[in-house]
């Protein structure tokens, strides 16, 4: 019985009753016999198939296949079944990570001729630093398919993109879904955590046999890029943050001159008005008011933290329930395709090929439960309790940084990218006109030119021929 659906057949009984049983009953009148024969014939004809005019008692109709965002959910498969010809898989901490590697054809040709890497770089006039691409929430390696080859040509080095756990074709780990997991599992690194993504990024840096790489992150992938930098700054040559989903701090202009003037005036007033009792009383009251204000402020912050903690615990409790998976499926079904179109400046340019690329992971087993686990991991992350928020550490970044944003980004507004640029010392900002949340898909030529100009400025590479995008 396929797909768990029960099949029923209606037939007319043909078994003859035993003779002793028949002998104990009176013969059936001929008129009644004719009526019974007519009824049996009618039942035999009308009940022989699906054309039966009325539903049979106890027989359920064949259910319609369940679909999420246009993707059938009856036959979900393992990620490897959906792999592309150029897909690669590697195991890292028990997770089979899907990734793709792209190389420049000229670089491969020189490698086959056993040329030294430095000679190759000089001849091609390029930097020779690999790229690692980090996709955003709900995306995958697919989102980089138009720029991987041009970037490899531009850098004369390998370009690697991988699917973070819960996304793309990377395996969905199930051992963390059991609330009664043993001690060994509880001590394992959660594959849906930020720490895992950072370590996976460093793993791929090592796999490329590179001392340093350029990290290119998009949206939430920028969080992984910046956290990787803080984990191992010596391995990051530069960062390119596209539509960074980082809460940038408000930049406060320090008015040192005004403060010095105020301090001078206080000192002068203190020396000139030592005998004025009213001024002394005013200063005491001012200090008292300041103390009360700070005390109330600390109480409000403490209460706010307590409310946030309780709210977070309530949300975590809900996410660990069965209703959370149902809610995720409803949200993806209702808003998934619309979110992809809304990420573009011109949603009419979103083709079926693009929609298929973004909905393909919905055919992977346990995709819904993995998204719930990802949300739980983000909410349960306790690293912020021991370290300052990432937005407040942006001023510590020392490597070259390029920030790219679309002027019509409806998901992460361009003004946030501008604040990030102001917070990172010496960063470069590029605003692409008539562009939404996905510059690397919607405005490929402008995107590549911005990166080319940045690399030329930072590394001093001679200007190569502008690479062509892969449509």
DOLOKE-941315 format. One record per atom (N, C-alpha, C, O): x negated, y, z. Coordinates in steps of 0.1 Angstrom, whole numbers, plus 5000, padded with zeros to 4 digits. Atoms other than C-alpha are relative to their C-alpha. Layout:
residues N
XYZ/...
end
This chain:
residues 471
499249885000/500050005000/499150125000/498550155010/500949895001/498250314988/500450125008/501650145010/499849874993/497850625009/500949995012/501450095016/499250014987/499650485039/501550024997/502250035007/498649985003/503050515021/500649864998/500149784991/499450135001/505450225025/500950004987/501550094984/499250025012/507050084993/501149905004/500949805010/498850094998/510449924994/500649954987/500650034977/499250055011/512349704970/501349955004/501549895015/498650044997/516049644969/500449894991/500249904979/499750125008/517149304957/501349935006/501749965017/498850074996/520249084958/499749865005/498949784999/500450134994/520048774981/500549894991/501549904985/499750115009/520048444962/500049875007/500349765001/500150124992/519648194990/501449945003/502350015007/498750074998/522547944991/500249955015/499249895020/499850054986/524047875025/500249855001/500649794991/499950144998/523947525039/501549954999/502450035002/498750055001/526947295032/500849995012/502050035012/499250014988/527947235068/500550135004/501750155009/499549874996/528147605074/501150044991/502150104996/499049965009/530247655043/501349925003/502449975001/498850084998/532647375053/500850045012/502050015013/499249954988/533647545086/500850124997/501550165006/499349885003/535147845068/501049974990/500949874982/499050025010/538247875048/499650064987/498850154986/500449965013/537947915011/500450154998/501450195003/499849855003/537748284999/501150014989/501049944979/499049985010/540848394980/499350064987/498350124988/500649965013/540148454943/500050154998/499050204993/500049855001/541148824944/498850065008/498250155003/501049944992/538748894972/498649964995/497750034995/501250055006/536048684955/499650094988/498450124987/500349915011/536348904924/499450145005/498550194999/500449874995/535949224945/498649995005/497750085003/501350024995/532849084962/499049994989/497850044990/500950015011/531248994929/499750134994/498650164990/500249875005/531849344916/499150085008/498350155003/500849924991/530249494946/498549964999/497650044999/501350055001/527249274943/499350044987/498150084987/500649965013/526749354907/499650155000/498650194996/500349854999/526949734915/498850025008/498050105004/501249984992/524449704942/498749954993/497750014994/501150055008/522149494919/499550104990/498350114988/500349905010/522249764892/499550135006/498450185002/500349874995/522150084912/498850005010/498250105011/501150014990/519649964938/498849944995/497949905004/501250075006/517049824915/498850094999/497750034996/501249925002/514750124915/500250135008/501050155017/500049874993/514150494925/501250084996/501450195002/498849935004/517350594908/501249985008/502350025005/498950034991/519450484937/500650145004/499950235009/499349874999/522050764941/499950065014/499950185016/500049964986/521950774979/498849945007/498449835004/501150064992/519050735004/500449885008/501449885014/499850124992/518750395020/499850035015/498950115018/500249984985/519050385058/498749945004/498449825000/501350044995/515650355074/498950004990/497849964993/501149995010/513750415041/499750144998/500550224994/500549865002/511650735039/499650024986/499149934979/500549965013/511050915007/498550014999/497950045009/501549995002/507550914993/499650155002/500150244996/500549864996/505751215008/499250064989/498449994982/500849925010/504251484986/498650015006/498450035018/501449994995/500451494988/499850135006/500250245001/500449884993/499151745013/498950084993/498050014988/500949925007/497252034998/499650125009/500550185015/500549884993/495052305014/499350094989/498350044983/500649915010/494252604991/499949934987/498949954980/500150065013/495052394961/499249875000/499149814989/500850115000/492852104972/500749885007/501149905019/499350114994/494451764979/499249955012/498049945011/500650044987/493751635014/500249855003/499849815014/499850144998/494751275010/498849914999/498749815006/501250085002/491451144999/498750085001/498150124991/501349924998/488551335015/498849905000/499049785003/501250085003/485051205008/498850055008/498850165014/501349964994/481551215021/499450114991/499650114979/500649895008/479551525010/499249954988/499250014978/500950055011/477151314989/500849964988/500249974977/499250035011/480051214967/500350124991/500750114979/499749885007/480451574957/498850084995/498850194990/501349935003/476751654950/499950034985/500549964977/500349975014/475651824918/498749934996/498049885004/501250065005/472851694896/498750055007/497749985008/501249944994/470351934912/500150015016/499350085022/499950004985/471551874948/498949925007/498549815001/501050084992/469051754974/500649995015/501350085019/499650024986/469651615009/498849965008/498049885004/501050044990/467351595039/500649995014/501550065017/499550014986/467851485075/499250085009/497950075010/500749924990/467051725102/500950005013/502050045013/499350024987/468051645138/501349934999/502349975005/498850085002/470551395127/501050064990/502150004989/499049945009/472251625102/499449994985/498250034983/500450015014/472051565064/500350134993/501450164990/499949865004/471451915051/499950004984/499049964978/500049995014/472451985015/499250134996/499450245002/500849885004/470052224997/499649994985/499749884979/500450005013/468852324963/498750084999/498550185006/501349935002/465352434951/499950044985/500149964976/500149955014/464752644920/498650054999/498050125007/501349965003/461352704904/500050084987/500850054978/500249935013/460152934877/499349914990/498349844994/500650095010/459352754845/498550034997/497749944995/501449965002/456152954840/499149955011/498049915009/500750054988/455052864875/499749854999/498649805002/500150155002/455652494868/498949974990/498149884992/500950025011/453652514836/498650025005/497749945001/501349984995/450652664853/499649905010/498449865011/500350104990/450852414881/499649874993/498749804998/500350125007/450752134856/498650014994/497949914992/501349985005/447552284843/498950015011/497850055008/500950004989/445952274877/499450145002/498250145006/500549864998/445552654879/500150035015/501149985022/499949964986/444852804913/501250105001/501650174992/498849924998/447952974928/499750154999/500550224994/500349855001/446253314931/499850044986/500250154982/500249975014/445253304894/501450014993/501650094985/498650005006/448853224885/500750135004/501350194995/499349884995/450153514906/499450124992/500250214988/500649895007/447653754890/500450014985/500750114980/499750005014/448453644855/501550044998/501850114988/498649975002/452253664860/500350145006/501450195003/499749874994/451953984880/501150005010/501950095011/498950014990/454253864908/499549965013/498349935015/500450004986/454153824945/499649865005/498749845013/500350134996/454053444949/500549965013/499949875019/499450034987/456153434980/501449934998/502249984991/498850075002/458953184983/501250075006/501050165015/498849954994/462553284991/500849895007/500849785002/499050094994/464953115015/501350085001/501350195007/498749935001/468553215009/501049945011/501149825012/499150034989/471053215038/501450054998/501650174998/498749955004/474753225029/500850045012/500450035024/499149954989/477553385049/501149905004/501149794999/498950094995/480653245066/500949974989/501350054981/499150055010/482853035044/499449984986/500049934977/500750015013/480253035016/499149875001/499249795010/500950125002/477652775005/498950044991/498750154986/501149995010/474652724982/500650064987/500050134980/499449965012/477152784954/500050164998/499950204987/500049855001/477253164962/498850064994/498850174990/501349955005/473653194950/499749954986/498749984981/500350075013/474053014917/499650094989/498950054980/500449915010/473653324896/498750075001/498150134992/501249924997/470553464912/498849915004/497749965004/501250084996/468353164922/498949994989/497850014992/501050015011/466653124888/499350134998/498150144997/500749875002/466053494883/499150045012/498050105009/500849974989/464653524918/498749925000/497649975003/501250085002/462253234912/499150064990/497950054991/500849945011/461053404880/499450135005/498250165002/500549884995/460753734898/498849985010/497850065010/501050024989/458653594927/498949914996/497949905002/500950115004/456853324907/499749905011/498649865014/500150094989/457553094936/501449935001/502349964994/498850074998/460152854948/501150085007/500850165015/498849944993/463652964959/500849895005/501349804997/499350114993/465452744984/501250065007/501250165014/498849964993/469052774995/500649875006/500649775000/499450124994/470752535020/501350045007/501650155010/498649984994/474252485034/499849985015/499349885020/500050014986/474452555071/501149905005/502149894998/499050094995/476352295092/501450075001/501550195005/498649965001/480152335089/500450064986/501550104984/499849945013/479752475054/499449914988/498549834991/500550075011/479152345019/500049855000/501049795005/500150155000/478051985015/499149945010/498749825009/500750054989/476051955046/500949915009/502149955011/499250104993/477251655067/500750075013/500150155019/499349964988/479851715095/499749915011/500149795010/500450084989/478451585127/501249985010/501850085014/498850034992/481151415149/499749975014/500649975023/500350034986/479251335181/500350115010/500550085022/499749894991/479951675195/501550035002/501950125010/498549984999/483751645191/500649925012/501749955016/499550084989/484051385219/499850085013/498650105017/500149934987/484751575252/499449925011/498949975021/500550084990/483551275271/498649944996/498249834999/501350045005/480151255254/499049985011/499150045022/501050044990/477251105273/499050115003/499050214996/501049904996/474351295289/499150024988/498650144986/500949985011/472151225259/500550104990/499850184984/499449915010/474551395235/500150145005/500050244997/499849874995/475151685258/498750085000/498750215000/501349935000/471451765258/499550024986/498550094984/500449985014/471151745220/500450144995/501250215001/499749865005/471052065200/501250004992/501449924982/498749995007/474452155188/499750054985/499250164983/500349975014/474252155149/500850134996/500450194985/499249895004/476852435148/499650135007/500250235005/500549884992/474852675170/499050084991/498550034981/500949915007/472752965159/498649955001/497749964992/501350064998/469652795174/499749904990/498649894985/500350105010/470052505150/499750064987/498850014980/500249945013/470352725120/498650074999/498050064989/501449945000/467152915130/499049894999/498049904991/501050115001/465252585135/500049944986/499049904981/499950055013/466552455102/499350094990/498750044981/500749915009/465252765085/498549995001/497849994991/501450024998/461852725100/499649864994/498449854989/500350135005/461952355090/499850014984/498949954979/500249995015/462452455053/498850094997/498250074986/501249925002/459752715056/498849914999/497949924991/501150105000/457352435065/500149904988/499149864983/499950095011/458752205038/499550064987/499149994978/500549945012/457852465012/498550025001/497850074991/501549994998/454252455026/499650154998/498550184992/500349865002/454352835028/499650065014/500250035024/500349934988/452653055054/501150105004/501450115015/498949904998/455253325049/501049994989/500749954978/498950005010/458553355031/500750135001/500650215010/499149895000/461053625022/501449945003/501949854996/498750054996/464353565040/501150104994/501050224995/498949925007/467453675020/501349955006/501749845003/498850044993/470653665041/501250084995/501050204991/498749935004/474253755032/501049995011/501249885016/498949994990/476853865057/499549935013/498649985019/500450074987/476653625087/498749934998/498049905008/501450055002/473553475071/498950095004/497850055007/500949904995/471853795081/499649985014/498550015019/500250034986/472253695117/498949895001/498049905010/501050115000/470253375109/498650064997/497650025002/501349945005/467553575091/499450085011/498250065013/500649924989/467053825119/499649925012/498549945018/500450084989/467053565146/498849914997/498049895006/501250085004/464553355126/498850095001/497750055005/501149914999/462353665124/499550015015/498350015017/500449984986/462453715162/499449875006/498649885015/500550134995/461753345167/498549984995/497749935002/501450025005/458653345144/499750114990/499750094978/500249895009/457853685130/498849994991/498750054980/501150025009/454553565116/500349924987/499549924978/499650085012/456353345091/500950074990/501250024980/499149925009/458453625076/499350114994/498850205001/500649895007/456953845050/500950124998/500450244999/499049895002/460054055044/501449945002/501649825001/498650044999/463854045049/500850084990/500650204989/499049935008/466654135025/501349965006/501849855005/498750024994/469954175042/501150064992/501150184989/498949965009/473054185020/501350005008/501749905014/498749984992/476254325036/499949945014/500649855018/500350074987/474854245070/501150015010/501650125014/499050004990/477454135095/499450015014/499549925022/500749974987/475454275124/500650135006/500750234999/499449884993/477054515149/498950105002/498250085012/501049904999/474854815144/500350095012/501450145013/499849904989/474355045174/500250144995/499750174984/499949865004/475355405173/498750075003/498150065014/501349934999/472255615168/500350145007/501050225002/499949884992/472055885195/498850094998/497750045000/501149915002/469956185187/499550065013/500350115021/500649954987/467656265216/499750154999/498950194991/500349854999/467656635225/499050025011/499450085021/501149994990/464356635243/499850155004/499650185015/500249854997/464057015239/501050055009/500750135018/498949954991/467457075255/499849955014/500150025023/500250054987/466656845283/498950075008/499050105020/501149934994/463357015290/500550145005/500150195015/499549864996/465157355290/500949995012/500950075021/499150024989/467857215314/499149985013/499450045023/500850034988/465157085337/499350135005/499250155017/500649884996/463357415336/500950105007/500650165017/499049924994/466557605344/500349965014/500550045023/499750054987/467257375373/498850045010/499150075021/501149974991/463757425387/500050155003/499750195015/500049864997/464057805383/501150045010/500950125019/498949974992/467457815399/499849955014/500250015024/500350054987/466257595428/499050095007/499150105020/501049924993/463357825435/500650145003/500350205013/499449874998/465458145432/501250015010/501550115016/498750004992/468558035451/499949905012/500949845016/500250094989/467057845480/500950045012/501349965020/499349954988/468958065504/501550014998/502250045007/498649995003/472358045487/500649875004/500449764999/499450124994/474457805508/501049944990/501149824989/499050055009/477257775482/499449924989/500049824984/500750085010/474757655456/499649875005/499749774998/500450124994/473457395479/501249905002/501149784999/498850094998/476957265487/500549954986/500949844985/499650055013/477757255450/499149894994/499649804988/500950115004/474757045443/500349875007/500249765001/499750124992/475656805471/501349934994/501349814992/498850055006/479156775457/499849944986/500449844983/500350055014/477756725422/499449865001/499749774993/500650134998/475556445434/501049895004/501049785000/499050094995/478456285453/500949954988/501249844987/499250035011/480656305422/499349904990/499949814985/500750085009/477956155401/499949855005/500049764997/500150134994/477555865425/501349924999/501449804996/498750065001/481355795426/500349964985/500849854983/499850045014/481455805388/499349884996/499849794989/500850125004/478655555384/500649885007/500549775001/499450124993/480255325410/501349954993/501449834990/498750045007/483655335392/499649944986/500249844982/500450065013/481855275359/499549865001/499849784992/500550144999/480054965372/501249915003/501249794999/498850094997/483454835386/500749974987/501249864985/499350025013/485054885352/499349904991/499949824985/500850095009/482254715334/500149855006/500349764998/499950134994/482354425359/501449934997/501549824994/498750055003/486154385355/500249974985/500849874982/499950035015/485854405317/499349874997/499849794989/500750125002/483254135318/500849885005/500849774999/499250114995/485453915340/501249974991/501549854988/498950035009/488453965317/499549944987/500149854982/500650065012/486253885287/499749865002/499949774993/500350144997/485053575304/501249915000/501349804995/498750084999/488553455312/500649994987/501149884984/499450015014/489753535277/499249904992/499849834984/500850095008/486853355262/500349855004/500349764996/499750144995/487553045284/501449964995/501549844991/498650045005/491253055274/499949964985/500549874981/500250025014/490253075237/499349864998/499749794989/500850135002/487752785241/500949885003/500849784997/499150114997/490452575258/500949974989/501249864985/499150025011/492752635229/499349934988/499949844982/500850055011/490052565203/499749855002/499649784992/500350144997/489452225220/501249914999/501249795001/498850085001/493052125216/500349964985/499650014976/499750045013/494651955186/500750114992/500650104979/499349895007/496552265177/499050094992/499450154982/501049915007/493352445167/499749954986/499650034977/500250055014/492752215137/501150034991/500950074980/498849975008/496252265125/500050154997/500450194986/500049855002/495852645129/498950034989/499250114980/501149985010/492552635109/500549974986/500350044976/499550045013/494252445081/501050104995/501150124983/499049915004/497152685080/499350134995/499750194985/500649885003/494852985079/499249994986/499450084978/500750025012/492652845051/501049994988/500850044977/499050025011/495752745031/500750134996/501050154985/499249875003/497453085035/499150114995/499550184986/500849895003/494453315032/498749974993/498050064989/501350045005/491553115018/499750064986/498750134984/500249955013/491853204981/500150154999/499450214992/499849865000/493053554988/498750075006/498450185001/501249944994/489953615010/498850014989/498150104989/501050005011/487653514980/500250124991/499350194987/499749895009/489453764957/499850135007/499350235001/500149874993/489454034984/498550045002/498250155004/501449974998/485654004987/499450074988/498350124989/500549945012/485254134952/500750144999/501850165003/499449875003/485754494941/501149994991/502250054992/499050025010/487754374912/500449855001/499749764995/499550144998/489654054922/500449934987/500449814987/499650075012/490753994887/498849934993/499149854984/501250065006/487153904878/499749865006/498849795001/500250134993/487353594901/500549894991/501849894989/499650115010/487453294877/500449875008/500149865020/499850134994/488652944884/498849935004/498749855014/501350064997/485052834883/499550055014/499049975022/500449944987/484353064913/500949945011/500449905022/499150064990/487452944932/499749865003/499749815014/500350144998/486552584926/498749995008/498649905017/501250014992/483052654940/500250025014/499549965023/499849964986/484352804972/501049895007/500949885019/499050104994/487152534977/499449865000/500149775005/500650145001/484952234969/499749945013/500049825015/500350064987/483852185005/501349965008/501249885017/498850054994/487552135014/500349864997/501349805002/499850145003/487251794999/499149915009/499149795007/501050074992/484651695025/500849955013/501650025018/499450064988/485751465054/499750095012/498650145014/500149934987/486351655087/499550154998/498950205008/500449865002/485752005072/500850095010/500250195014/499249914991/488552145094/499549995014/499450095021/500550014986/487252005127/498650065001/498350115012/501349944999/483752125118/500150155001/499350225008/499849854999/485052485114/500450045014/500050145020/499649984986/486652455148/498850005009/498650085018/501350014992/483352335163/499150124998/498450165008/500849885003/481552625146/500550125009/499750195015/499449894992/483952875163/499749985014/499450085021/500350034986/483552705196/498550035004/498250095014/501449984998/479752715193/499750155001/498950205009/500249855000/479853095185/500550065013/499850155019/499549954988/482053165215/499349965013/499250035022/500650054988/480252945239/498550035001/497849985010/501549965000/476753085230/499750085012/500250195014/500449934988/475153185262/498650084998/498150135008/501349935002/471953335246/500150155003/499150215006/499849854998/473453685248/499950045015/499750155018/500149974986/473453655286/498550015004/498350085014/501449994996/469653615287/499250104991/498150144995/500749915009/468753835257/500950114996/502250094996/499149895004/470054175246/500649974987/500149894979/499450025013/472454185217/499150034988/498250114989/500949995011/470854155183/500050154994/499050194990/499949865005/472054505173/499150095007/498650195002/500949914992/469954655201/498649964999/497750035005/501450045002/466854475190/499550034986/498350004982/500349985014/466854595154/498750094999/498050094990/501249915000/464254865163/498749935002/497649995000/501350084998/461754585171/499549944987/498449884987/500450065013/461654465135/498850084994/498950204992/501249935006/458254535120/499749964985/499050034979/500350045014/458354355086/500950094991/501850154995/499249925010/459654535054/501449944999/501649824999/498650045001/463454525052/500750084989/500650204989/499149945010/465854595023/501449965004/501749855006/498650024997/469554635030/500850044988/500750164983/499249985012/471954605001/501549995005/501949905012/498650004997/475654685004/500850064988/500350134980/499149955010/478554744981/500850125005/501350125017/499349884995/480255084983/501549985003/502250065010/498550034998/483754914983/500149875007/501149805005/499950124992/483054635007/501150015010/501150105019/498850004991/486354565025/499849915012/500649925022/500250094989/484954295048/499050055010/499250055022/501049944991/481754455062/499750144993/499050154984/500149865006/482054835054/498650044998/497750015006/501449955004/479055005038/499550095011/498250105013/500549924989/478855245068/499349925010/498449975017/500750084990/477854955090/498649974995/497649975002/501450025006/474954875066/499150125001/497950115004/500849884998/473855235068/499550015014/498450065016/500550004986/473755215106/498949905002/498049935009/501050104998/471754895104/498750064994/497650045000/501249945006/469355075080/499350115009/498150125010/500549904991/469055365105/499349945012/498450005018/500650064988/468255125133/498749934998/497949915007/501250075003/465554935115/498950104995/499150164985/501049905005/462355145112/499449974986/499149864983/500650015013/461155205077/500849924990/500349884979/499350085009/463955005061/500550074987/500550204987/499549955013/465255055025/501449974999/501949865002/498550025002/468955105017/500350014986/499950114979/499549995013/470555034984/501549975000/502049875004/498550015000/474255104979/500449984985/500150074977/499750035014/475654944947/501550054998/502450015006/498749945003/478655134932/501049894994/500649804987/498950095005/481954964924/499749855003/499849774994/500450144996/480954654943/500649975014/500750065022/499450054987/482554454971/499049935009/497949985011/500850064990/481254214996/498949904995/498149855002/500950105006/479353994972/499250064988/499450024977/500849945011/476754194952/499349904992/499149924980/500850105008/474753884942/500949924991/500449844983/499150075009/477853754925/500750104990/501050074979/499349905008/479654064913/499250104992/499650144981/500949905006/476854304904/498649944999/497749995006/501350075000/473954064895/498950084996/497850085002/501149935006/471854294874/499650115010/498450135012/500449894991/471954584899/499449945013/498549995018/500550074989/471354334927/498549964998/497649985007/501450045004/468154194910/499150124999/497950115003/500849885002/466954544901/499650065013/498550115015/500249954987/467254654937/498949925007/498049985014/501050094994/465154354949/498750024993/497650035000/501249985008/462654404921/499350135005/498050135007/500549874996/462154774931/499449995014/498350055017/500550024986/461754674968/498749935000/497849975007/501250095000/459154404961/498950084994/497750074999/501049925006/457254644939/499450105009/498250135010/500549894990/457154914966/499349945011/498349995015/500650064988/456254674994/498749934997/497749955005/501150095003/453854434978/499150054989/498150004986/500949945010/452554654950/499949924988/498949934980/500150095012/453254394923/500350084988/501250174988/499749935013/453154524887/501449974996/502049864998/498650015004/456554574873/500249904988/499749924977/499850105010/457654264854/501250034991/501950134994/498849995008/460254224827/501249975008/501249865015/498950034992/463654244844/500649874997/500949844985/499450135002/465053894849/501450004996/502150095000/498650015004/468253794833/500849915009/500349815014/499150084991/471153664854/500449884993/500549874981/499450135005/472453314850/501550005002/502050005014/498549994999/476153334843/500649865001/501849845002/
end
